[in-house]
């Protein structure tokens, strides 16, 4: 994990914690850098609404990429760190949405 300068998070109605019009519970604070365009989006629906191309999943061989952004503490995580964090940001201990696991296949190779 690494503390980063604030990252621009794209999406519909995105706030400073990376919550968007689609996912805005107190636990929806993770943005994902999309492999296809290297831009951070709050969720896949935001990418579908704003990007001019289909999403591409991250291959397992690139899970070391710092592609996850915590909207609570502004740190970045590798995909491996995120997938292994047990629904808690390892930097700030903020609770993350456990339901996100239902969508991993949309972002990460299985």
C-alpha positions in Angstrom: 0.0 0.0 0.0 1.1 3.5 -0.7 -0.2 7.0 0.1 -0.8 8.8 -3.1 -1.7 12.3 -4.2 -5.5 12.5 -4.6 -6.5 10.6 -7.7 -9.2 11.8 -10.0 -12.0 9.3 -9.8 -14.4 9.4 -12.7 -18.1 8.5 -12.5 -21.6 9.7 -12.1 -22.1 11.8 -9.0 -18.7 10.9 -7.5 -17.9 12.5 -4.2 -14.5 12.9 -2.4 -14.8 9.4 -0.9 -15.3 7.8 -4.4 -18.9 7.0 -3.7 -21.1 7.3 -6.8 -24.7 7.4 -7.9 -24.7 3.6 -8.2 -22.8 2.6 -5.0 -22.9 5.1 -2.1 -23.1 3.3 1.2 -20.6 4.3 3.9 -18.6 1.2 2.8 -18.5 2.0 -0.9 -15.1 3.8 -0.8 -13.0 1.9 -3.3 -12.3 3.1 -6.9 -10.6 0.9 -9.4 -8.2 1.8 -12.1 -9.4 0.1 -15.3 -6.8 -1.9 -17.2 -8.2 -0.7 -20.6 -7.8 3.1 -20.1 -5.7 3.4 -16.9 -8.4 5.8 -15.5 -9.9 5.3 -12.0 -13.7 4.9 -11.9 -16.0 4.5 -8.9 -17.6 1.4 -10.4 -18.2 -0.6 -13.6 -21.5 1.2 -14.3 -19.7 4.6 -14.2 -17.1 3.2 -16.7 -19.9 2.0 -18.9 -21.7 5.4 -18.8 -18.6 7.5 -19.4 -15.9 5.6 -21.3 -16.1 5.1 -25.0 -14.9 1.5 -24.9 -15.7 -1.8 -23.1 -13.9 -2.6 -19.9 -10.9 -5.0 -19.8 -10.3 -7.2 -16.7 -6.9 -7.1 -15.0 -4.9 -10.4 -15.7 -3.6 -12.3 -12.8 -0.1 -11.6 -14.0 -0.6 -7.9 -13.2 -2.2 -8.1 -9.8 0.8 -6.3 -8.4 -0.5 -3.1 -10.1 -1.4 -0.2 -7.7 -4.9 -0.2 -9.2 -7.1 0.2 -6.1 -7.8 3.6 -4.5 -9.3 4.1 -1.0 -11.5 7.1 -1.0 -11.3 7.3 2.8 -7.5 7.6 3.3 -6.4 8.3 -0.3 -4.0 5.4 -0.4 -3.5 3.0 -3.3 -3.3 -0.7 -3.0 -2.2 -3.4 -5.3 -4.9 -5.7 -6.6 -3.4 -8.5 -4.5 -3.5 -6.4 -1.3 -7.1 -5.5 -2.0 -8.3 -9.0 -2.7 -6.6 -10.2 0.5 -7.7 -7.4 2.8 -10.8 -9.0 4.3 -13.1 -6.0 3.7 -11.0 -3.5 5.6 -8.5 -1.0 4.1 -5.1 -2.1 5.4 -4.0 1.5 5.6 -6.8 3.2 7.5 -8.9 0.2 8.7 -12.1 1.7 7.1 -14.7 -1.0 6.5 -15.1 -1.9 2.8 -18.3 -3.3 1.2 -18.2 -7.1 1.3 -20.7 -7.2 -1.6 -17.9 -6.0 -3.9 -16.7 -9.5 -4.0 -19.7 -10.4 -6.1 -18.3 -8.2 -8.9 -14.7 -9.1 -8.9 -15.1 -11.0 -12.1 -15.9 -7.7 -13.8 -12.6 -6.2 -12.9 -10.1 -9.1 -12.2 -9.3 -12.3 -14.0 -10.3 -15.4 -12.0 
